[in-house]
Amino acid sequence: MKLILIIILFVNILCACSVCYGSPDEPAVKAAQAGILFLLGVVSFVLSGFALFMYNLNRKSKKV
């Protein structure tokens, strides 16, 4: 209940920054989008590497 009250009272503070309100064609918005896509790619690469490692461990444990 307190969390909802805090959110209602400070709704102006919780709004998005001025870059998010800007035109989607601005360079800052395009750079932020590119950064998000790059980081999603990095996370996907790391998680797929971890999944491949677990798959190999599982396969090798079945051989033994």
N, C-alpha and C positions, 0 to 999 in steps of 0.2 A: 504494500500500500504506500509506503514511504517513497519507494522508487518511482511509482507513477506520479505522485505529487511533485517530486523533484523534477521529473521530466516535463510536467506541465508548467511549472514555474520558470524553468530555464530553457524553454523551447527555442528562444532566439539564439542562445549560446550553442545549441546543438545543431543548428542549420549548417549546410554545406558552405565551403569557402567560396570566395568570389570567383575563383577559376572555374568551379563547377557551374556557376551561374552564367558564365560567359558563352560566347559563340562556339559551336563545335569545330569551327574552322581555325581557331586561334592556334598558334604554335605551342603554347603551353598546354593546351588540352590534348593536342596530338602527341606531344612528348609524354604526357601522363598516360595516355592510352598505350603508347609503345612500351613504356616502362612496365605497365601492368601485364601486357602480353609477354614481355621478356621474362618477368618473374614467374608467370604461370608456366612458361616453357621450362625454366630452371627447376621448378618444383616437380613438374611432370617427369623430367629427366631423372631427377634424384629418386623419386618414388618408383619409377620403372626399373631403375638400377637395383634398388632394394628388393623389388618383387622378383627380378631375375636371379638375384643372389639367393633368395629364399627358395625359389624353384630348383636351382642347382643343388642346394643343400638337401632338399627333399629327395631329389633324384639320386644323389650319391648315397644318401642314407638307406634307400631301398636296395641298392646294389650290395651293401654290406650286410 
